[in-house]
């Protein structure tokens, strides 16, 4: 494999780790209403599992409320059941036309828990980035046996380290933003 391929593969893996972290942290509730909180919840829709957004209109009328308007009356009970059984920890209110989720303000303990959970997710992303760096460096070392010069390998290793540092900084920034969002009362 060419040196550029190792660098590109490492960078692609690191980018995926950062994107996954960003997506995961967006599902952690920070006291504000967001339609993305419902992304992981599936409802039984005629025998198959579907996301809530596929069977209802999901809107956020204000900072503390999520409104769900099912397209079919038969889906009210299914959506409510899915929300109650999820890890969201919010009881839905149903007025016959709209299901409302009131997002309660977070307690100090819950904020600390969420920061801890976010930090663990950030650490997982960092491990993925480190693994991508390690795999690239191991691949480059194998290329020396295939005839790659040691100088080129050392330069490539330095480039891998630069890419690694860039993504570690991105992870720290994303975590710091999420931590600030969670701790802001």
VENSUL-V510592 format. One record per residue. N is the residue number from 1. RES is the residue in three letters. PSI is psi as a letter, one per 40 degrees, with the letter a starting at -180 (none if undefined). OMEGA is omega in degrees with one decimal (none if undefined). NEAR is the number of other ideal C-beta (glycine too) atoms within 10 Angstrom. Layout:
n->(N:N)
res->(RES:RES)
psi->(PSI:PSI)
omega->(OMEGA:OMEGA)
near->(NEAR:NEAR)
This chain:
n->(1:2:3:4:5:6:7:8:9:10:11:12:13:14:15:16:17:18:19:20:21:22:23:24:25:26:27:28:29:30:31:32:33:34:35:36:37:38:39:40:41:42:43:44:45:46:47:48:49:50:51:52:53:54:55:56:57:58:59:60:61:62:63:64:65:66:67:68:69:70:71:72:73:74:75:76:77:78:79:80:81:82:83:84:85:86:87:88:89:90:91:92:93:94:95:96:97:98:99:100:101:102:103:104:105:106:107:108:109:110:111:112:113:114:115:116:117:118:119:120:121:122:123:124:125:126:127:128:129:130:131:132:133:134:135:136:137:138:139:140:141:142:143:144:145:146:147:148:149:150:151:152:153:154:155:156:157:158:159:160:161:162:163:164:165:166:167:168:169:170:171:172:173:174:175:176:177:178:179:180:181:182:183:184:185)
res->(UNK:UNK:UNK:UNK:UNK:UNK:UNK:UNK:UNK:UNK:UNK:UNK:UNK:UNK:UNK:UNK:UNK:UNK:UNK:UNK:UNK:UNK:UNK:UNK:UNK:UNK:UNK:UNK:UNK:UNK:UNK:UNK:UNK:UNK:UNK:UNK:UNK:UNK:UNK:UNK:UNK:UNK:UNK:UNK:UNK:UNK:UNK:UNK:UNK:UNK:UNK:UNK:UNK:UNK:UNK:UNK:UNK:UNK:UNK:UNK:UNK:UNK:UNK:UNK:UNK:UNK:UNK:UNK:UNK:UNK:UNK:UNK:UNK:UNK:UNK:UNK:UNK:UNK:UNK:UNK:UNK:UNK:UNK:UNK:UNK:UNK:UNK:UNK:UNK:UNK:UNK:UNK:UNK:UNK:UNK:UNK:UNK:UNK:UNK:UNK:UNK:UNK:UNK:UNK:UNK:UNK:UNK:UNK:UNK:UNK:UNK:UNK:UNK:UNK:UNK:UNK:UNK:UNK:UNK:UNK:UNK:UNK:UNK:UNK:UNK:UNK:UNK:UNK:UNK:UNK:UNK:UNK:UNK:UNK:UNK:UNK:UNK:UNK:UNK:UNK:UNK:UNK:UNK:UNK:UNK:UNK:UNK:UNK:UNK:UNK:UNK:UNK:UNK:UNK:UNK:UNK:UNK:UNK:UNK:UNK:UNK:UNK:UNK:UNK:UNK:UNK:UNK:UNK:UNK:UNK:UNK:UNK:UNK:UNK:UNK:UNK:UNK:UNK:UNK:UNK:UNK:UNK:UNK:UNK:UNK)
psi->(i:i:d:d:d:d:d:d:d:d:d:d:d:d:d:d:d:d:d:d:d:d:d:d:d:d:e:h:h:f:e:i:h:h:d:e:d:e:d:e:h:i:i:h:g:f:e:i:h:i:i:d:e:e:e:i:h:h:i:g:d:a:e:e:h:h:h:h:h:i:d:h:d:e:e:d:d:d:d:d:d:d:d:d:e:i:e:d:f:h:h:i:h:h:e:e:d:i:h:h:h:h:h:i:i:i:i:d:d:d:d:d:d:d:d:d:d:d:d:d:d:d:d:d:d:d:d:d:d:d:d:d:d:d:d:d:d:d:d:d:d:d:d:d:d:e:e:h:i:d:d:d:d:d:d:d:d:d:d:d:d:d:d:d:d:d:d:d:d:d:d:d:d:d:d:d:d:d:d:d:d:d:e:h:none)
omega->(178.2:178.2:-178.6:179.9:177.9:-179.9:-178.8:179.1:179.1:-178.7:178.2:179.6:-179.7:178.6:178.0:179.2:-179.8:179.1:178.7:178.4:-179.8:-180.0:-179.3:-178.9:179.5:179.3:177.4:-174.2:-177.6:177.3:178.8:178.7:176.3:179.9:-179.5:177.5:-176.7:-175.4:-176.0:-175.7:-179.6:177.1:178.3:-177.9:-178.6:173.6:177.5:-178.2:-179.4:175.0:-179.2:-177.6:177.5:-177.1:-177.5:173.7:-179.4:179.0:179.2:-176.8:176.1:-172.7:-176.1:-174.1:170.1:179.2:179.8:179.1:179.9:179.5:178.1:-179.7:-177.0:-176.2:-178.6:-177.1:-179.5:-179.0:178.6:-179.8:-179.6:180.0:179.8:-178.1:-178.7:178.8:-177.1:177.8:179.6:177.8:-179.6:174.9:-175.4:177.7:179.1:177.7:-177.1:172.4:179.6:172.9:177.4:-179.0:-178.8:175.6:-176.5:173.6:-179.7:179.5:-179.3:177.1:179.6:177.4:-178.4:177.0:179.2:178.9:179.1:179.3:178.8:178.0:178.6:179.5:176.7:178.6:178.7:177.8:178.3:179.4:178.6:178.5:178.6:178.1:-178.8:-179.8:179.5:-178.6:177.6:178.1:179.0:178.8:177.2:-179.3:176.9:179.0:-180.0:176.0:177.5:-178.8:-177.7:178.9:179.2:179.9:-179.8:177.6:180.0:177.8:178.8:178.0:177.7:179.6:178.5:178.8:178.8:-178.1:179.7:-177.9:175.5:178.7:178.2:-180.0:179.0:179.7:180.0:179.4:-178.8:178.2:-178.7:179.0:178.3:-179.8:-179.3:-174.3:177.2:-177.5:none)
near->(12:10:19:10:11:23:17:13:15:26:18:11:17:26:15:14:22:19:11:14:24:16:12:16:22:13:15:17:19:21:19:16:18:16:15:14:23:23:15:12:17:17:22:15:17:10:5:9:11:16:16:26:14:12:22:23:13:21:13:17:11:11:10:14:14:24:18:24:12:21:10:11:9:11:22:18:13:20:23:18:13:22:22:12:9:15:8:19:10:16:10:18:12:14:7:7:10:16:22:14:20:13:20:11:10:18:10:9:8:15:18:13:14:21:19:10:15:23:13:10:22:20:13:15:26:18:11:19:26:15:14:23:21:13:15:27:18:11:17:23:13:13:18:13:7:7:6:17:10:9:8:13:18:12:13:22:17:10:18:24:13:10:20:21:12:13:23:17:10:18:22:12:11:18:20:12:13:24:18:11:16:23:15:10:8)
